[in-house]
Amino acid sequence: MNGSTETPTTAFPPLTPHSLNLTRSAAPTVSFIIPLFNCLSLTRACVESLQTTLPSDLAYEVILVDDGSTDGTREWLATLRAPFRVLLHERNFGYAIANNRAAAVARGDFLALLNNDLVLLPGWFEALREAHRALGERAGLIGNLQLDATSGAIDHAGIIINRQGKPEHARTLPSTFRRFFSSIRRVPAVTGACVLVTRPLWRQLGGFDDSYVNGGEDIDLCFRALAAGKVNAVALHSVIRHHVSSSVGRKARDEENSYRLVRRWRHEFVAAANEATRDWCREYLATILPQPPASDYVLARRACFHAAGLCPTPPPEAIASLEAGLARELLRWEAMFGRQI
């Protein structure tokens, strides 16, 4: 499955009667897709911030997918009219299926996937759209900067591969110097909590793989976009706030999802781990600087060039370190789950 851009076809769950509002207006440019599972107060705040921050001339629709809420969300949804469209699932099917179902009926040229626990800030969409426009035909999935809604700390500046060879959120910004010359940060992946993608590319890639359960499906999709020759990026001028992991059970399947991701994309993760290999080189240089051994001169030179960004190819020793970390994790996961995932 390594490098594949295909994903299993979703067998959509049945919808409850009168669950789809088919009100037709002018063809939208953007379809905003928001899966819901309880958390009504956060949903209402998110929808309000969406409507108050979008450009006045933007033609759009908002597709709300309720995935089995029991907290009054459905009663609130019944009060909505265009540009809202509503899908109701008879029970909770999970994030991937909810987004796939909405994308299948979306009419916009672009799909903007949003979590229901976001607080959208002025200018966020224009900057996201401009980043996509700047990449043109190369554009894959475009994400943005996300601040923790409680602390204000950066929670997401892209997804990178860490020293253990696994994906994690980048929580530091590029230097001011780099941001002055570019408003885009290329990254291996971005979170699906807020992401812009064209509808044709979504269809080409096959949408989310619903074998992932509430985690990992966004990273998997991003790596399928990379395999298709696209560029994933963060729009550094698009900033929002996020009530991180507010849904109940959000982290319950993290280990299984990580195991599935690494089994599918192990070699691609290592190849995309520039941040991690540079960290390895900086740590290596720090350990040898007091008494540099003559025998390691070649490695020290390679580490220095790679750490400084002057050579894109990391030393073989840095790659070996990542491979070893992933091998240990795979052994641990196999002990937990065997090969059934």
VENKA-V603995 format. One record per pair of residues at least 12 apart in sequence whose C-alpha atoms are under 8 Angstrom apart, sorted by sequence separation. I is the first residue (numbers start at 1). J is the second residue. D is the distance in whole Angstrom. If there is no record, write none. Layout:
{{I;J;D} {I;J;D}}
This chain:
{{144;156;8} {145;157;5} {157;169;7} {158;170;5} {208;220;8} {209;221;8} {302;314;7} {303;315;6} {144;157;7} {145;158;8} {156;169;5} {157;170;5} {158;171;8} {208;221;6} {302;315;6} {99;113;8} {128;142;7} {144;158;7} {155;169;7} {156;170;6} {157;171;6} {207;221;7} {87;102;8} {128;143;7} {143;158;7} {155;170;8} {156;171;6} {157;172;7} {285;300;7} {128;144;7} {155;171;6} {157;173;7} {205;221;7} {299;315;7} {154;171;5} {154;172;7} {285;303;7} {205;224;7} {284;303;8} {285;304;7} {64;84;7} {66;86;8} {68;88;7} {205;225;7} {61;82;8} {62;83;6} {63;84;6} {64;85;6} {65;86;6} {66;87;6} {67;88;6} {68;89;6} {282;303;7} {61;83;5} {62;84;5} {63;85;5} {64;86;5} {65;87;5} {66;88;5} {67;89;5} {68;90;6} {281;303;5} {282;304;8} {60;83;7} {61;84;6} {62;85;6} {63;86;6} {64;87;6} {65;88;6} {66;89;6} {67;90;7} {68;91;4} {69;92;8} {281;304;7} {61;85;7} {63;87;7} {65;89;7} {67;91;6} {68;92;5} {67;92;5} {278;303;8} {281;306;7} {282;307;6} {67;93;6} {192;218;5} {281;307;6} {67;94;7} {158;185;8} {160;187;7} {161;188;8} {191;218;6} {32;60;7} {34;62;8} {36;64;7} {159;187;6} {160;188;6} {190;218;7} {191;219;7} {278;306;6} {279;307;7} {29;58;7} {30;59;7} {31;60;6} {32;61;6} {33;62;6} {34;63;6} {35;64;6} {36;65;6} {37;66;6} {158;187;6} {159;188;6} {160;189;7} {189;218;8} {190;219;7} {278;307;5} {29;59;5} {30;60;5} {31;61;5} {32;62;5} {33;63;5} {34;64;5} {35;65;5} {36;66;5} {37;67;5} {38;68;8} {119;149;8} {158;188;8} {159;189;5} {189;219;6} {277;307;8} {278;308;8} {28;59;5} {29;60;6} {30;61;7} {31;62;6} {32;63;6} {33;64;6} {34;65;6} {35;66;6} {36;67;6} {37;68;6} {38;69;5} {40;71;7} {67;98;7} {158;189;6} {159;190;5} {278;309;8} {27;59;7} {28;60;4} {31;63;7} {33;65;8} {35;67;7} {37;69;5} {38;70;6} {39;71;7} {40;72;7} {66;98;8} {158;190;5} {159;191;7} {190;222;7} {26;59;7} {27;60;8} {28;61;6} {36;69;7} {38;71;6} {40;73;6} {65;98;6} {158;191;7} {189;222;5} {38;72;8} {39;73;8} {65;99;8} {188;222;7} {189;223;7} {38;73;6} {156;191;8} {188;223;7} {215;250;8} {214;250;6} {215;251;8} {278;314;8} {65;102;7} {214;251;8} {277;314;6} {281;318;7} {64;102;8} {188;226;8} {215;253;7} {216;254;8} {274;312;8} {280;318;6} {63;102;6} {214;253;7} {215;254;6} {213;253;6} {274;314;8} {216;257;6} {220;261;7} {277;318;6} {190;232;7} {215;257;6} {216;258;7} {223;265;8} {277;319;7} {63;106;8} {189;232;6} {190;233;7} {187;231;8} {188;232;6} {189;233;7} {190;234;7} {213;257;7} {186;231;7} {187;232;6} {188;233;8} {212;257;6} {216;261;7} {223;268;8} {186;232;6} {187;233;5} {61;108;8} {143;190;6} {186;233;4} {187;234;7} {60;108;7} {141;189;8} {142;190;7} {143;191;7} {185;233;5} {186;234;6} {212;260;8} {141;190;7} {143;192;8} {184;233;6} {185;234;5} {270;319;7} {144;194;7} {184;234;6} {185;235;7} {143;194;6} {144;195;7} {184;235;5} {185;236;7} {131;183;7} {143;195;5} {183;235;6} {184;236;6} {270;322;7} {131;184;6} {142;195;5} {143;196;7} {183;236;5} {270;323;7} {141;195;6} {142;196;5} {183;237;6} {37;92;8} {141;196;6} {142;197;7} {141;197;5} {25;82;8} {140;197;7} {179;236;8} {25;83;8} {23;82;7} {35;95;7} {266;326;8} {140;201;8} {23;85;7} {21;84;8} {22;85;7} {35;98;6} {21;85;5} {35;99;7} {132;196;8} {262;326;8} {20;85;6} {21;86;6} {34;99;8} {20;86;5} {21;87;8} {33;99;7} {19;86;6} {20;87;5} {53;120;7} {129;196;8} {19;87;5} {20;88;7} {53;121;6} {54;122;8} {128;196;7} {262;330;8} {19;88;5} {33;102;7} {47;116;8} {50;119;8} {53;122;5} {54;123;8} {33;103;7} {46;116;6} {49;119;6} {50;120;6} {53;123;7} {46;117;6} {49;120;5} {53;124;8} {54;125;7} {55;126;8} {259;330;7} {15;87;7} {16;88;6} {46;118;5} {49;121;7} {53;125;8} {15;88;6} {16;89;6} {43;116;5} {46;119;5} {15;89;5} {16;90;6} {42;116;6} {43;117;6} {45;119;7} {46;120;7} {259;333;6} {14;89;7} {15;90;6} {31;106;6} {42;117;5} {158;233;7} {13;89;7} {14;90;7} {31;107;7} {42;118;8} {158;234;6} {30;107;8} {31;108;5} {115;192;8} {157;234;7} {256;333;8} {29;107;8} {30;108;4} {31;109;8} {33;111;7} {39;117;8} {114;192;7} {115;193;5} {255;333;8} {28;107;6} {29;108;5} {30;109;6} {31;110;6} {32;111;6} {33;112;6} {34;113;6} {35;114;8} {36;115;8} {113;192;7} {114;193;5} {115;194;7} {157;236;8} {13;93;8} {27;107;7} {28;108;5} {29;109;5} {30;110;5} {31;111;5} {32;112;5} {33;113;5} {34;114;5} {35;115;7} {36;116;6} {113;193;7} {114;194;5} {27;108;7} {28;109;7} {29;110;6} {30;111;6} {31;112;6} {32;113;6} {33;114;6} {34;115;6} {35;116;7} {113;194;5} {114;195;7} {141;222;7} {256;337;8} {260;341;6} {30;112;7} {32;114;7} {34;116;6} {112;194;7} {113;195;5} {140;222;8} {259;341;8} {112;195;6} {113;196;7} {112;196;5} {141;225;8} {188;272;6} {12;97;7} {111;196;6} {112;197;7} {140;225;6} {256;341;7} {110;196;7} {111;197;5} {140;226;8} {10;97;7} {110;197;6} {111;198;6} {110;198;4} {111;199;6} {12;101;7} {109;198;6} {110;199;5} {145;234;7} {152;241;8} {10;100;7} {109;199;6} {140;230;5} {141;231;7} {142;232;6} {143;233;6} {144;234;5} {145;235;7} {108;199;7} {109;200;8} {138;229;7} {139;230;6} {140;231;5} {141;232;5} {142;233;5} {143;234;5} {144;235;5} {145;236;6} {138;230;5} {139;231;5} {140;232;5} {141;233;7} {142;234;6} {143;235;6} {144;236;6} {145;237;8} {147;239;7} {149;241;5} {166;258;8} {138;231;6} {139;232;7} {140;233;8} {142;235;7} {144;237;8} {145;238;6} {146;239;6} {147;240;6} {148;241;6} {149;242;5} {150;243;7} {144;238;5} {145;239;5} {146;240;5} {147;241;5} {148;242;5} {149;243;5} {144;239;6} {145;240;6} {146;241;5} {147;242;6} {148;243;6} {149;244;8} {103;199;8} {135;231;8} {144;240;8} {146;242;6} {148;244;6} {166;262;7} {167;269;8} {131;234;8} {166;269;7} {131;235;6} {165;269;6} {165;270;6} {100;207;6} {128;235;6} {100;208;6} {127;235;7} {161;269;6} {165;273;7} {99;208;8} {128;237;8} {161;270;8} {127;237;6} {128;238;6} {97;208;8} {127;238;5} {161;272;7} {162;273;7} {165;276;8} {96;208;6} {126;238;8} {160;272;8} {161;273;5} {96;209;7} {97;210;6} {124;237;7} {125;238;7} {160;273;7} {161;274;8} {162;275;7} {163;276;5} {96;210;5} {124;238;4} {161;275;7} {162;276;5} {163;277;7} {123;238;7} {124;239;6} {160;275;7} {161;276;6} {96;212;7} {124;240;7} {163;279;8} {96;213;7} {163;280;8} {95;213;7} {96;214;7} {121;239;7} {94;213;6} {95;214;5} {120;239;8} {121;240;5} {94;214;6} {120;240;5} {121;241;7} {96;217;7} {119;240;6} {120;241;6} {118;240;7} {119;241;5} {118;241;6} {119;242;6} {118;242;5} {117;242;6} {118;243;6} {117;243;5} {117;244;8} {117;246;7} {165;322;5} {163;321;8} {164;322;6} {165;323;7} {163;322;6} {165;325;6} {166;326;8} {164;325;5} {165;326;6} {163;325;8} {164;326;6} {9;206;7} {7;205;7} {8;206;8} {6;205;6} {7;206;6} {10;209;8} {5;205;6} {6;206;6} {7;207;7} {9;209;8} {10;210;7} {5;206;8} {7;208;7} {8;209;6} {7;209;5} {8;210;8} {39;246;8} {39;247;7} {38;247;8} {37;247;7} {6;224;8} {5;224;5} {3;223;8} {4;224;6} {5;225;7} {3;224;7} {5;227;6} {4;227;7} {5;228;7} {3;227;6} {3;264;8} {2;264;5} {3;265;7} {1;264;6} {2;265;6} {2;266;8} {2;267;8} {3;268;8} {2;268;8}}
